[in-house]
């Protein structure tokens, strides 16, 4: 079904934390296209103004440049809001290993500020981005909620702490919180540049520009690659979920498992390239295998991902061809 058939009261107001980022900007755009009012809160530290530039003239869209580490900023942004969709965080496992204190400030304290603001402002639902990285060193496949291992990076730990706060805010304060454990999201507007770029946009950019990509490790790592529109759907489904489903975390993936070497071959074929990749060392803190059991999200959120990898990657490649031209 996808997200376009999900209906809210026509006067609903949404606050998207990190709304100028990859995932956040796509959520903002979808909500505006659906006819709702949207506030975007972002300090542009990792988000980009260009991601939301086309939305600025729309009278139903408001951009607030602000830092989630400042509680008063969060409270001001959340005033009069029905739903908070908090995507504001710093990603990247390797970068978190280099900067653990900054990740604690942004991903834990910042998320807590947003939750507290939502509680004080009487927000109906608080949906926030968690991550499949919380499964850590668990080797069980598929990954199932309640069967987590030891986390392997500061980034993963921040998301685990966020989930515990989400549980407490439901149990102690009655705020309906829903944690979404994203599994390797890809799609339009995901940044292909920089040393911390995600693998799919990075490979596409390198192949289009005649560069030789490097695969970290042996390439037999597996991932549940999830197209951006599935993530938009999950956020909106969570906003419509029952109070009984609140205070928990949910796997948000496509339910598949693909090896990195196969992804690389697929991209080469789709782009008409024949480039043998380089192989580098394993990345510290990386989870070896990832595959989501999405049965809990199906049952309690009504999540039903519309896009499999093949459908999503075709759309993503078309977007990058135009963006990188």
PAMARKOL-133199 format. One record per residue (C-alpha): residue in three letters; x, y, z. Coordinates in Angstrom, 1 decimal, padded with zeros to 4 digits. Each point is the difference from the previous one (the first is absolute). Layout:
BEGIN
[ALA, [X, Y, Z]]
...
This chain:
BEGIN
[UNK, [000.0, 000.0, 000.0]]
[UNK, [002.7, 002.5, 000.8]]
[UNK, [-000.4, 003.2, 002.0]]
[UNK, [-002.1, 002.1, -002.3]]
[UNK, [-003.3, -001.7, 001.2]]
[UNK, [000.7, 000.9, 003.7]]
[UNK, [-002.3, 002.7, 001.1]]
[UNK, [000.2, 002.5, 002.9]]
[UNK, [-002.2, 002.9, 001.0]]
[UNK, [000.4, 002.7, -002.6]]
[UNK, [001.2, 002.5, 002.6]]
[UNK, [002.7, -002.3, 001.4]]
[UNK, [003.4, 001.6, 000.7]]
[UNK, [003.2, -002.1, -000.3]]
[UNK, [003.4, 000.8, 001.4]]
[UNK, [002.9, -001.7, -001.7]]
[UNK, [003.2, 000.1, 002.0]]
[UNK, [003.0, -000.1, -002.4]]
[UNK, [-002.3, 000.9, -002.8]]
[UNK, [002.7, 001.2, -002.3]]
[UNK, [001.8, -003.3, 000.0]]
[UNK, [-000.4, -003.0, -002.3]]
[UNK, [-002.9, -001.7, 001.7]]
[UNK, [-001.5, 003.1, 001.6]]
[UNK, [-000.2, 002.0, -003.2]]
[UNK, [-001.8, -002.9, -001.8]]
[UNK, [-002.5, -000.2, 002.9]]
[UNK, [-000.5, 003.8, -000.2]]
[UNK, [-000.6, -000.1, -003.7]]
[UNK, [-002.5, -003.0, 000.3]]
[UNK, [-002.0, 001.8, 002.7]]
[UNK, [-000.1, 003.3, -002.0]]
[UNK, [-001.1, -001.9, -003.1]]
[UNK, [-002.8, -001.7, 002.1]]
[UNK, [-001.3, 003.5, 001.0]]
[UNK, [001.2, 000.2, 003.7]]
[UNK, [001.8, 002.7, 001.9]]
[UNK, [003.7, -000.7, 000.7]]
[UNK, [002.6, 001.5, 002.2]]
[UNK, [003.6, -000.9, -000.8]]
[UNK, [002.5, 000.3, 002.9]]
[UNK, [003.7, -000.3, -001.1]]
[UNK, [003.3, 001.6, 000.9]]
[UNK, [001.4, -000.9, -003.5]]
[UNK, [003.0, -001.7, 001.6]]
[UNK, [-000.6, -003.1, -002.1]]
[UNK, [-003.2, 001.0, -001.7]]
[UNK, [000.0, 002.2, -003.1]]
[UNK, [-002.1, 003.0, -000.8]]
[UNK, [-000.1, -001.1, -003.6]]
[UNK, [-002.0, -003.1, 001.1]]
[UNK, [-002.9, 002.2, 001.1]]
[UNK, [000.5, 003.1, -002.2]]
[UNK, [-002.9, -001.0, -002.3]]
[UNK, [-002.4, -000.1, 003.0]]
[UNK, [000.9, 003.5, 001.4]]
[UNK, [-002.6, 001.9, -002.2]]
[UNK, [-002.8, -002.3, 001.2]]
[UNK, [-002.1, 001.8, 002.6]]
[UNK, [-000.6, -003.3, 001.8]]
[UNK, [003.8, -000.5, 000.5]]
[UNK, [002.0, 001.7, 002.7]]
[UNK, [003.8, -000.4, 000.4]]
[UNK, [001.5, 000.6, 003.5]]
[UNK, [003.7, 000.1, 000.1]]
[UNK, [000.8, -001.3, 003.5]]
[UNK, [002.0, -002.6, 002.0]]
[UNK, [-001.8, -002.8, 001.8]]
[UNK, [002.6, 000.3, 002.8]]
[UNK, [-001.9, 003.1, 001.0]]
[UNK, [-003.1, -000.9, 001.9]]
[UNK, [-001.7, 003.3, -000.4]]
[UNK, [000.4, -000.2, -003.8]]
[UNK, [-001.6, -003.4, 000.1]]
[UNK, [-002.9, 001.2, 002.1]]
[UNK, [-000.6, 003.0, -002.2]]
[UNK, [000.0, -002.2, -003.1]]
[UNK, [-002.4, -002.5, 001.5]]
[UNK, [-002.6, 002.5, 001.2]]
[UNK, [-003.4, -000.8, -001.6]]
[UNK, [001.4, -003.1, -001.8]]
[UNK, [-002.0, -003.2, -000.3]]
[UNK, [002.7, -002.4, -001.1]]
[UNK, [003.8, 000.1, 000.4]]
[UNK, [002.1, -002.1, -002.4]]
[UNK, [003.5, 000.3, 001.4]]
[UNK, [002.7, -000.9, -002.5]]
[UNK, [002.5, 002.4, 001.5]]
[UNK, [003.3, -001.8, 000.8]]
[UNK, [003.5, -000.5, -001.2]]
[UNK, [000.4, -003.2, -001.9]]
[UNK, [003.1, -002.1, -001.0]]
[UNK, [001.5, -002.7, 002.2]]
[UNK, [003.7, 000.9, -000.8]]
[UNK, [-000.5, 003.7, 000.7]]
[UNK, [-001.6, -000.9, 003.4]]
[UNK, [003.1, -001.9, 001.0]]
[UNK, [002.0, 003.1, -000.7]]
[UNK, [-002.4, 002.4, 001.8]]
[UNK, [-001.9, -001.9, 002.8]]
[UNK, [-000.6, 003.2, 002.1]]
[UNK, [-001.6, 001.9, -002.8]]
[UNK, [-002.3, -003.0, -000.8]]
[UNK, [-001.1, -000.2, 003.6]]
[UNK, [-000.9, 003.7, -000.1]]
[UNK, [-001.9, -000.1, -003.2]]
[UNK, [-001.5, -003.5, -000.2]]
[UNK, [-000.9, -000.5, 003.6]]
[UNK, [-000.4, 003.4, 001.6]]
[UNK, [-001.5, 001.5, -003.2]]
[UNK, [-002.5, -002.8, -000.3]]
[UNK, [-000.9, 000.3, 003.6]]
[UNK, [-000.6, 003.8, -000.4]]
[UNK, [-002.3, -000.8, -002.9]]
[UNK, [-001.9, -002.6, 002.1]]
[UNK, [-000.3, 002.4, 002.9]]
[UNK, [-001.2, 002.8, -002.3]]
[UNK, [-002.6, -002.3, -001.5]]
[UNK, [-001.2, -001.0, 003.5]]
[UNK, [-000.3, 003.6, 001.3]]
[UNK, [-001.8, 001.1, -003.2]]
[UNK, [-002.5, -002.8, 000.1]]
[UNK, [001.1, -001.6, -003.3]]
[UNK, [-002.2, -003.0, -001.0]]
[UNK, [002.8, -002.3, -001.4]]
[UNK, [003.8, 000.1, 000.2]]
[UNK, [001.7, -002.0, -002.7]]
[UNK, [003.8, -000.2, 000.0]]
[UNK, [002.7, -001.5, -002.1]]
[UNK, [001.8, -003.0, 001.6]]
[UNK, [002.4, -002.3, -001.9]]
[UNK, [000.6, -003.7, -000.8]]
[UNK, [003.5, 000.6, 001.6]]
[UNK, [-001.6, -000.6, 003.4]]
[UNK, [000.2, -003.8, -000.8]]
[UNK, [003.8, 000.3, 000.3]]
[UNK, [001.8, -003.3, 000.1]]
[UNK, [-003.1, -002.2, -000.1]]
[UNK, [000.5, -002.5, -002.8]]
[UNK, [-003.6, -001.1, -000.1]]
[UNK, [-001.8, 000.5, -003.4]]
[UNK, [-002.5, 001.5, -000.6]]
[UNK, [000.4, 002.6, 002.6]]
[UNK, [-003.0, 000.0, 002.4]]
[UNK, [-000.9, 002.5, 002.6]]
[UNK, [000.9, -001.2, 003.5]]
[UNK, [003.0, -002.0, -001.2]]
[UNK, [002.7, 002.7, 000.0]]
[UNK, [003.7, -000.6, 000.6]]
[UNK, [002.7, 002.3, 001.4]]
[UNK, [000.3, 003.2, -002.0]]
[UNK, [003.2, 000.6, -001.9]]
[UNK, [000.2, 003.8, -000.3]]
[UNK, [-000.9, 003.2, 001.8]]
[UNK, [-002.6, 000.7, -002.8]]
[UNK, [-001.8, -003.3, 000.8]]
[UNK, [000.1, 000.7, 003.7]]
[UNK, [-001.6, 003.4, -000.5]]
[UNK, [-002.9, -001.6, -001.8]]
[UNK, [-000.4, -002.7, 002.7]]
[UNK, [-000.2, 002.7, 002.6]]
[UNK, [-002.5, 001.9, -002.1]]
[UNK, [-002.2, -003.1, 000.0]]
[UNK, [000.2, -000.3, 003.8]]
[UNK, [-001.1, 003.7, 000.3]]
[UNK, [-002.8, -000.7, -002.4]]
[UNK, [-001.2, -002.9, 002.2]]
[UNK, [000.3, 002.1, 003.2]]
[UNK, [-001.9, 003.0, -001.5]]
[UNK, [-002.9, -002.3, -000.9]]
[UNK, [000.0, -001.7, 003.4]]
[UNK, [000.7, 003.0, 002.2]]
[UNK, [-001.6, 002.9, -001.9]]
[UNK, [-002.5, -001.6, -002.4]]
[UNK, [001.7, 001.4, -003.1]]
[UNK, [-000.7, -002.4, -002.9]]
[UNK, [003.5, -000.6, -001.4]]
[UNK, [001.0, -002.3, -002.9]]
[UNK, [003.6, -000.9, -000.8]]
[UNK, [000.7, -001.0, -003.6]]
[UNK, [003.1, -002.1, -000.5]]
[UNK, [001.0, 000.9, -003.5]]
[UNK, [001.9, -002.6, -002.1]]
[UNK, [002.4, 001.6, -002.5]]
[UNK, [-002.3, 002.6, -001.6]]
[UNK, [000.8, 001.2, -003.5]]
[UNK, [-001.6, 002.3, -002.6]]
[UNK, [-000.2, 003.5, -001.4]]
[UNK, [001.9, 002.7, 001.8]]
[UNK, [002.3, -002.3, 002.0]]
[UNK, [003.4, 001.7, -000.1]]
[UNK, [002.4, -001.8, -002.3]]
[UNK, [003.0, 002.2, 001.1]]
[UNK, [002.5, -000.1, 002.9]]
[UNK, [001.8, -002.7, 001.8]]
[UNK, [-003.1, -001.0, 002.0]]
[UNK, [-002.3, -000.3, -002.9]]
[UNK, [-002.2, -003.1, -000.1]]
[UNK, [001.1, -002.8, -002.3]]
[UNK, [-002.7, 000.1, -002.7]]
[UNK, [000.1, 003.8, -000.9]]
[UNK, [003.8, -000.1, 000.4]]
[UNK, [000.4, -002.9, -002.5]]
[UNK, [-002.4, 001.6, -002.5]]
[UNK, [001.9, 003.3, 000.1]]
[UNK, [003.4, -001.7, -000.4]]
[UNK, [-001.2, -002.2, -002.9]]
[UNK, [-001.6, 002.9, -001.8]]
[UNK, [003.2, 002.0, 000.4]]
[UNK, [002.3, -002.7, -001.2]]
[UNK, [001.5, -000.7, 003.4]]
[UNK, [000.8, -003.4, 001.5]]
[UNK, [-002.1, -000.7, 003.1]]
[UNK, [001.4, -001.7, 003.1]]
[UNK, [-001.9, -002.7, 001.8]]
[UNK, [000.9, -000.3, 003.6]]
[UNK, [000.6, -003.6, 001.1]]
[UNK, [-000.7, -003.0, -002.2]]
[UNK, [-003.2, 001.3, -001.4]]
[UNK, [-002.0, -002.8, 001.5]]
[UNK, [-001.6, 002.2, 002.6]]
[UNK, [-003.8, -000.1, -000.4]]
[UNK, [-002.5, 002.8, 000.4]]
[UNK, [-003.8, 000.6, -000.1]]
[UNK, [000.0, 003.0, -002.4]]
[UNK, [-003.2, 002.0, 000.4]]
[UNK, [-001.3, 002.6, -002.4]]
[UNK, [-000.8, 003.4, 001.4]]
[UNK, [-003.8, -000.2, -000.8]]
[UNK, [-000.3, -003.0, 002.3]]
[UNK, [001.5, 002.1, 002.8]]
[UNK, [-002.5, 002.8, -000.7]]
[UNK, [-002.8, -002.5, 000.3]]
[UNK, [001.3, -001.4, 003.3]]
[UNK, [000.1, 003.5, 001.5]]
[UNK, [-003.6, 000.8, -001.0]]
[UNK, [-001.2, -003.4, 001.0]]
[UNK, [001.5, 000.5, 003.5]]
[UNK, [-002.0, 003.3, 000.3]]
[UNK, [-003.2, -002.0, -000.6]]
[UNK, [001.0, -002.9, 002.3]]
[UNK, [-001.8, -000.9, 003.2]]
[UNK, [001.1, 001.2, 003.4]]
[UNK, [000.5, -003.7, 000.9]]
[UNK, [002.8, -000.2, -002.6]]
[UNK, [001.8, 003.0, 001.5]]
[UNK, [003.2, -000.1, 002.1]]
[UNK, [001.6, -002.6, -002.3]]
[UNK, [002.5, -000.2, -002.9]]
[UNK, [-000.8, -001.5, -003.4]]
[UNK, [002.2, -001.4, -002.8]]
[UNK, [-000.5, 002.0, -003.2]]
[UNK, [001.5, -001.7, -002.9]]
[UNK, [-001.1, -001.7, -003.2]]
[UNK, [000.5, -003.5, 001.5]]
[UNK, [002.7, -001.0, -002.5]]
[UNK, [003.7, -000.8, 000.2]]
[UNK, [002.5, 001.0, -002.6]]
[UNK, [003.8, -000.4, -000.1]]
[UNK, [002.2, 003.0, -000.6]]
[UNK, [001.7, -001.6, -003.0]]
[UNK, [-003.3, -000.7, -001.6]]
[UNK, [-001.1, 003.6, 000.6]]
[UNK, [003.1, 001.1, -001.7]]
[UNK, [-000.5, -002.2, -003.0]]
[UNK, [-003.6, 001.1, -000.3]]
[UNK, [001.1, 003.7, -000.1]]
[UNK, [002.7, -000.7, -002.6]]
[UNK, [-002.6, -001.7, -002.2]]
[UNK, [-002.6, 002.7, 000.4]]
[UNK, [002.5, 002.7, -000.8]]
[UNK, [001.7, -001.9, -002.8]]
[UNK, [003.4, -000.1, 001.7]]
[UNK, [002.6, -002.8, 000.3]]
[UNK, [002.2, 001.0, 002.8]]
[UNK, [001.8, -002.4, 002.3]]
[UNK, [-000.2, 001.5, 003.5]]
[UNK, [002.8, 000.4, 002.5]]
[UNK, [-000.3, -001.7, 003.4]]
[UNK, [000.9, 001.7, 003.3]]
[UNK, [000.1, -001.0, 003.6]]
[UNK, [-003.2, -000.6, 002.0]]
[UNK, [-001.6, 003.0, 001.6]]
[UNK, [000.2, 000.1, 003.8]]
[UNK, [-003.3, -000.3, 001.7]]
[UNK, [-001.9, -001.3, -003.0]]
[UNK, [-002.6, -002.7, 000.3]]
[UNK, [000.8, -002.9, -002.2]]
[UNK, [-003.4, -001.1, -001.1]]
[UNK, [-003.4, 001.7, 000.0]]
[UNK, [-003.4, -001.2, -000.9]]
[UNK, [-003.2, 001.3, 001.6]]
[UNK, [-002.9, -002.1, 001.3]]
[UNK, [-002.8, 002.6, -000.6]]
[UNK, [-002.9, -002.1, 001.3]]
[UNK, [-000.4, 002.2, 003.2]]
[UNK, [-000.2, 003.2, -002.1]]
[UNK, [-002.5, -001.7, -002.3]]
[UNK, [-002.2, -001.1, 002.8]]
[UNK, [000.1, 003.0, 002.4]]
[UNK, [000.7, 002.9, -002.4]]
[UNK, [-001.6, -001.3, -003.2]]
[UNK, [003.3, 000.5, -001.8]]
[UNK, [000.0, -001.6, -003.4]]
[UNK, [003.0, 001.0, -002.1]]
[UNK, [-000.9, 000.9, -003.5]]
[UNK, [003.5, 000.0, -001.5]]
[UNK, [002.4, -003.0, -000.3]]
[UNK, [003.6, 000.6, -000.8]]
[UNK, [-000.3, -000.3, -003.8]]
[UNK, [-002.8, 002.5, -000.2]]
[UNK, [001.7, 002.4, 002.4]]
[UNK, [003.5, -000.1, -001.5]]
[UNK, [-001.4, 000.7, -003.5]]
[UNK, [-001.6, 003.2, 001.3]]
[UNK, [003.1, 000.9, 002.0]]
[UNK, [002.4, -000.5, -003.0]]
[UNK, [-002.3, 002.2, -002.2]]
[UNK, [000.1, 002.8, 002.7]]
[UNK, [003.8, -000.2, 000.4]]
[UNK, [000.6, 000.1, -003.8]]
[UNK, [-001.8, 003.3, -000.1]]
[UNK, [001.4, 001.4, 003.3]]
[UNK, [003.6, -000.9, -000.9]]
[UNK, [-000.2, 001.0, -003.7]]
